[in-house]
Amino acid sequence: MTGTQGGIFYLFAGTNPENYEKVFQEFENEILRIQEGDMSQEEIDRCKTCLISSQRLSLQTPSSRGSQALLDTIYGMDVNHWRTYNERINSITKKQIQEFAKTYFQKANRVRLAIGKIE
């Protein structure tokens, strides 16, 4: 989720109260795996396809494209910035993902939250 001054990257899962710590551990395992660059190109390509497909679906109406152009302008980008999304996503490399994870997924920057009845 992006914003004008910052944003958030979050992981979430549903589980029962007995397993929430296991979920937190799986999140930790995945973060570490990405920070170490242990991702296949196939996995990265699937993620890129998912992101591009979701963006295309979200821009199917003139009003949604107008809203995106407005947000891009508010974020200080060109009004047509959304039109280059596919190229920007497809240009992302494994090394860039790894460096992003090392920079932004540091333990000191994390917040863990469990909602529900925890014994």
Backbone torsions as a table, in degrees:
resi	resn	phi	psi	omega
1	MET	NA	124.5	-178.4
2	THR	-102.8	161.8	177.1
3	GLY	-150.7	176.5	-177.7
4	THR	-72.8	-26.4	-179.3
5	GLN	-114.5	-6.8	-177.3
6	GLY	174.1	-163.1	-179.4
7	GLY	-167.0	-167.9	-179.6
8	ILE	-146.3	143.4	172.1
9	PHE	-122.4	124.2	-174.8
10	TYR	-133.5	153.3	174.7
11	LEU	-117.7	140.5	177.2
12	PHE	-145.8	155.2	179.0
13	ALA	-156.5	152.3	173.8
14	GLY	-102.8	139.3	178.2
15	THR	-157.9	179.1	176.1
16	ASN	-92.3	163.0	-175.5
17	PRO	-56.7	-28.6	-178.5
18	GLU	-72.4	-17.9	-172.5
19	ASN	-114.5	5.7	-175.4
20	TYR	-61.7	-35.3	178.3
21	GLU	-66.3	-34.2	176.5
22	LYS	-65.1	-37.9	177.3
23	VAL	-64.7	-44.8	177.0
24	PHE	-58.4	-39.9	179.8
25	GLN	-67.1	-38.3	177.2
26	GLU	-65.3	-38.8	174.4
27	PHE	-58.8	-46.8	179.3
28	GLU	-59.3	-44.0	179.4
29	ASN	-60.8	-42.8	-179.3
30	GLU	-68.6	-40.5	177.7
31	ILE	-61.2	-46.5	179.3
32	LEU	-61.8	-41.9	179.8
33	ARG	-60.0	-43.7	179.8
34	ILE	-68.9	-42.4	178.4
35	GLN	-60.6	-30.8	178.8
36	GLU	-85.3	-5.3	179.3
37	GLY	77.9	21.2	-177.8
38	ASP	-86.5	64.6	-179.9
39	MET	-129.4	137.8	176.6
40	SER	-83.4	156.5	177.2
41	GLN	-63.9	-34.1	177.2
42	GLU	-61.5	-42.5	178.5
43	GLU	-63.0	-44.5	178.9
44	ILE	-63.4	-43.7	179.7
45	ASP	-62.6	-39.0	176.9
46	ARG	-62.6	-41.6	178.4
47	CYS	-63.6	-43.1	178.9
48	LYS	-61.4	-44.4	178.8
49	THR	-60.7	-42.3	179.0
50	CYS	-62.9	-45.8	179.9
51	LEU	-62.7	-45.3	-178.9
52	ILE	-66.0	-42.6	178.7
53	SER	-62.6	-43.8	179.7
54	SER	-63.2	-41.2	179.8
55	GLN	-65.3	-42.6	179.1
56	ARG	-62.0	-43.3	178.6
57	LEU	-62.9	-36.9	-177.1
58	SER	-74.0	-13.1	-176.9
59	LEU	-113.2	30.5	-175.4
60	GLN	-77.7	-20.8	-178.4
61	THR	-109.3	152.8	176.8
62	PRO	-57.1	-36.7	-179.2
63	SER	-67.5	-37.0	179.4
64	SER	-70.0	-36.5	175.6
65	ARG	-66.3	-39.3	176.6
66	GLY	-63.5	-42.2	178.0
67	SER	-62.5	-41.5	178.9
68	GLN	-65.0	-41.4	177.6
69	ALA	-61.8	-39.5	177.4
70	LEU	-63.1	-47.5	179.3
71	LEU	-61.5	-43.0	178.0
72	ASP	-58.2	-41.9	179.1
73	THR	-64.6	-44.4	178.0
74	ILE	-60.5	-37.9	179.8
75	TYR	-76.5	0.8	176.7
76	GLY	86.5	16.3	-179.8
77	MET	-104.8	170.0	176.5
78	ASP	-62.5	147.9	-178.4
79	VAL	-59.7	-26.3	179.5
80	ASN	-100.7	17.0	-179.0
81	HIS	-54.9	-36.6	-178.2
82	TRP	-60.9	-24.2	-177.8
83	ARG	-70.0	-18.4	-179.0
84	THR	-101.9	12.6	-177.2
85	TYR	-55.9	-49.4	-177.5
86	ASN	-56.8	-47.4	-179.0
87	GLU	-62.9	-41.1	-179.6
88	ARG	-66.5	-42.3	178.6
89	ILE	-65.5	-46.2	-178.5
90	ASN	-65.5	-19.5	-179.7
91	SER	-85.9	-8.3	-178.6
92	ILE	-68.0	134.5	-178.9
93	THR	-106.5	163.2	176.2
94	LYS	-57.0	-42.8	-179.5
95	LYS	-62.2	-40.0	178.2
96	GLN	-64.1	-40.7	178.1
97	ILE	-63.1	-44.5	179.4
98	GLN	-61.8	-46.0	179.7
99	GLU	-64.9	-38.9	175.9
100	PHE	-58.8	-47.6	-178.7
101	ALA	-63.6	-39.6	178.4
102	LYS	-64.9	-36.9	-177.6
103	THR	-77.0	-48.0	-169.4
104	TYR	-100.9	-15.5	-178.6
105	PHE	-102.2	33.0	177.8
106	GLN	-71.5	145.4	-177.6
107	LYS	-56.5	-36.3	-178.3
108	ALA	-65.6	-20.3	-178.4
109	ASN	-95.7	-0.2	-172.8
110	ARG	-94.3	149.7	171.6
111	VAL	-126.9	130.9	176.6
112	ARG	-108.9	136.4	-177.8
113	LEU	-140.0	129.9	173.7
114	ALA	-120.6	127.9	-179.4
115	ILE	-109.4	130.9	179.2
116	GLY	128.9	-178.4	-179.4
117	LYS	-79.8	117.7	179.4
118	ILE	-116.5	124.6	-179.2
119	GLU	-79.6	NA	NA
